[in-house]
């Protein structure tokens, strides 16, 4: 956790296109990802967190959103897909003591919200 302000917007759209956020950056405590007829990738593996708990709302309408999380943090994935999928396989209840907690709330309609751990993303190369 850091005491600096976030270095990313709270609303990240990918409409008829895409977005990608990766590398070193500071994650806001609440963030909304919006993929519509496009896609997006949010990589948290090198990110720093501005609060102990971060909420990421991911909406995918005829598109896809991929969130890559570090291997050592607590991750909770909630949500549902309407003719789509919210992949909950990367959800983990327990992280290392003192590490941030990320809650991903997804909604997918004719699209997908996929969460992967850093290790799985590396194996799948994406």
C-alpha beads as a LAMMPS data file, in Angstrom:
LAMMPS data file: protein, C-alpha beads

126 atoms
125 bonds

1 atom types
1 bond types

-500.0 500.0 xlo xhi
-500.0 500.0 ylo yhi
-500.0 500.0 zlo zhi

Masses

1 110.0

Atoms # bond

1 1 1 0.000 0.000 0.000
2 1 1 1.220 3.507 -0.772
3 1 1 0.417 6.951 0.523
4 1 1 0.484 8.541 -2.937
5 1 1 -2.600 9.480 -4.936
6 1 1 -3.738 7.115 -7.713
7 1 1 -2.061 7.514 -11.082
8 1 1 -5.002 6.163 -13.064
9 1 1 -8.516 7.344 -13.725
10 1 1 -11.394 5.744 -11.867
11 1 1 -13.304 5.131 -15.130
12 1 1 -11.517 3.342 -17.970
13 1 1 -13.542 2.918 -21.192
14 1 1 -12.865 0.666 -24.145
15 1 1 -15.662 1.475 -26.597
16 1 1 -15.251 0.295 -30.206
17 1 1 -11.605 -0.177 -29.267
18 1 1 -9.632 -1.168 -26.255
19 1 1 -7.607 -0.165 -23.247
20 1 1 -4.548 -1.495 -21.480
21 1 1 -3.078 -0.506 -18.141
22 1 1 0.108 -2.221 -17.002
23 1 1 3.515 -1.543 -15.522
24 1 1 4.155 0.530 -12.410
25 1 1 1.165 2.620 -11.376
26 1 1 -1.003 3.388 -8.334
27 1 1 -4.477 1.800 -8.342
28 1 1 -7.398 3.895 -7.027
29 1 1 -9.538 2.347 -4.297
30 1 1 -12.495 2.074 -6.718
31 1 1 -12.250 1.617 -10.445
32 1 1 -14.712 0.898 -13.266
33 1 1 -13.680 -0.838 -16.497
34 1 1 -16.124 -0.560 -19.404
35 1 1 -15.605 -2.711 -22.512
36 1 1 -18.221 -2.310 -25.222
37 1 1 -17.619 -3.752 -28.682
38 1 1 -13.971 -3.830 -27.726
39 1 1 -11.663 -5.181 -25.089
40 1 1 -9.394 -4.256 -22.289
41 1 1 -6.592 -5.549 -20.127
42 1 1 -5.810 -4.405 -16.605
43 1 1 -2.542 -5.787 -15.227
44 1 1 -2.078 -5.320 -11.476
45 1 1 1.132 -7.362 -11.162
46 1 1 3.468 -4.343 -10.898
47 1 1 0.888 -1.930 -9.502
48 1 1 0.823 -0.385 -6.046
49 1 1 -2.448 -0.017 -4.190
50 1 1 -3.748 3.241 -2.675
51 1 1 -5.874 1.406 -0.095
52 1 1 -5.995 -1.954 1.651
53 1 1 -9.143 -2.944 -0.279
54 1 1 -9.726 -2.179 -3.950
55 1 1 -13.018 -2.614 -5.779
56 1 1 -12.920 -3.083 -9.544
57 1 1 -16.222 -3.051 -11.419
58 1 1 -15.828 -4.629 -14.848
59 1 1 -18.612 -4.374 -17.426
60 1 1 -18.284 -6.159 -20.761
61 1 1 -20.978 -5.688 -23.401
62 1 1 -20.154 -7.536 -26.622
63 1 1 -16.519 -7.340 -25.607
64 1 1 -14.018 -8.679 -23.133
65 1 1 -12.065 -7.563 -20.110
66 1 1 -9.051 -9.389 -18.665
67 1 1 -7.709 -8.590 -15.203
68 1 1 -4.320 -10.027 -14.182
69 1 1 -3.684 -10.083 -10.428
70 1 1 -0.493 -10.749 -8.452
71 1 1 -0.093 -14.276 -7.113
72 1 1 0.187 -13.247 -3.446
73 1 1 -2.920 -11.096 -2.828
74 1 1 -6.453 -11.926 -1.791
75 1 1 -8.890 -11.813 -4.708
76 1 1 -12.667 -12.130 -4.665
77 1 1 -14.629 -12.298 -7.930
78 1 1 -18.381 -11.739 -8.013
79 1 1 -20.849 -11.221 -10.823
80 1 1 -22.665 -12.957 -13.598
81 1 1 -22.942 -13.238 -17.339
82 1 1 -26.061 -12.877 -19.429
83 1 1 -25.145 -14.830 -22.570
84 1 1 -21.604 -14.211 -21.364
85 1 1 -19.206 -15.273 -18.623
86 1 1 -17.621 -13.878 -15.474
87 1 1 -14.697 -16.232 -14.851
88 1 1 -14.159 -16.788 -11.122
89 1 1 -11.288 -19.302 -11.262
90 1 1 -8.660 -16.818 -10.019
91 1 1 -10.616 -16.006 -6.863
92 1 1 -8.672 -16.754 -3.726
93 1 1 -9.955 -16.279 -0.200
94 1 1 -6.640 -15.911 1.630
95 1 1 -3.665 -13.751 0.704
96 1 1 -0.418 -13.188 2.564
97 1 1 -0.757 -11.204 5.782
98 1 1 -0.822 -7.456 5.144
99 1 1 -1.311 -7.700 1.384
100 1 1 -4.111 -5.813 -0.360
101 1 1 -7.507 -7.312 -1.114
102 1 1 -9.065 -6.912 -4.553
103 1 1 -12.783 -7.412 -5.148
104 1 1 -13.794 -7.715 -8.791
105 1 1 -17.488 -7.240 -9.540
106 1 1 -18.206 -8.288 -13.102
107 1 1 -21.111 -8.169 -15.493
108 1 1 -20.856 -9.620 -18.995
109 1 1 -23.519 -9.560 -21.681
110 1 1 -22.458 -11.346 -24.867
111 1 1 -18.919 -10.896 -23.551
112 1 1 -16.497 -11.962 -20.827
113 1 1 -14.805 -10.714 -17.684
114 1 1 -11.790 -12.952 -17.050
115 1 1 -9.497 -12.802 -14.029
116 1 1 -6.137 -14.559 -14.089
117 1 1 -3.307 -14.840 -11.597
118 1 1 0.122 -13.683 -12.718
119 1 1 1.384 -17.275 -12.874
120 1 1 -1.493 -18.511 -15.063
121 1 1 -1.279 -15.445 -17.316
122 1 1 2.430 -16.134 -17.824
123 1 1 1.722 -19.768 -18.702
124 1 1 -1.019 -18.758 -21.145
125 1 1 1.016 -15.749 -22.387
126 1 1 -1.869 -13.312 -21.935

Bonds

1 1 1 2
2 1 2 3
3 1 3 4
4 1 4 5
5 1 5 6
6 1 6 7
7 1 7 8
8 1 8 9
9 1 9 10
10 1 10 11
11 1 11 12
12 1 12 13
13 1 13 14
14 1 14 15
15 1 15 16
16 1 16 17
17 1 17 18
18 1 18 19
19 1 19 20
20 1 20 21
21 1 21 22
22 1 22 23
23 1 23 24
24 1 24 25
25 1 25 26
26 1 26 27
27 1 27 28
28 1 28 29
29 1 29 30
30 1 30 31
31 1 31 32
32 1 32 33
33 1 33 34
34 1 34 35
35 1 35 36
36 1 36 37
37 1 37 38
38 1 38 39
39 1 39 40
40 1 40 41
41 1 41 42
42 1 42 43
43 1 43 44
44 1 44 45
45 1 45 46
46 1 46 47
47 1 47 48
48 1 48 49
49 1 49 50
50 1 50 51
51 1 51 52
52 1 52 53
53 1 53 54
54 1 54 55
55 1 55 56
56 1 56 57
57 1 57 58
58 1 58 59
59 1 59 60
60 1 60 61
61 1 61 62
62 1 62 63
63 1 63 64
64 1 64 65
65 1 65 66
66 1 66 67
67 1 67 68
68 1 68 69
69 1 69 70
70 1 70 71
71 1 71 72
72 1 72 73
73 1 73 74
74 1 74 75
75 1 75 76
76 1 76 77
77 1 77 78
78 1 78 79
79 1 79 80
80 1 80 81
81 1 81 82
82 1 82 83
83 1 83 84
84 1 84 85
85 1 85 86
86 1 86 87
87 1 87 88
88 1 88 89
89 1 89 90
90 1 90 91
91 1 91 92
92 1 92 93
93 1 93 94
94 1 94 95
95 1 95 96
96 1 96 97
97 1 97 98
98 1 98 99
99 1 99 100
100 1 100 101
101 1 101 102
102 1 102 103
103 1 103 104
104 1 104 105
105 1 105 106
106 1 106 107
107 1 107 108
108 1 108 109
109 1 109 110
110 1 110 111
111 1 111 112
112 1 112 113
113 1 113 114
114 1 114 115
115 1 115 116
116 1 116 117
117 1 117 118
118 1 118 119
119 1 119 120
120 1 120 121
121 1 121 122
122 1 122 123
123 1 123 124
124 1 124 125
125 1 125 126
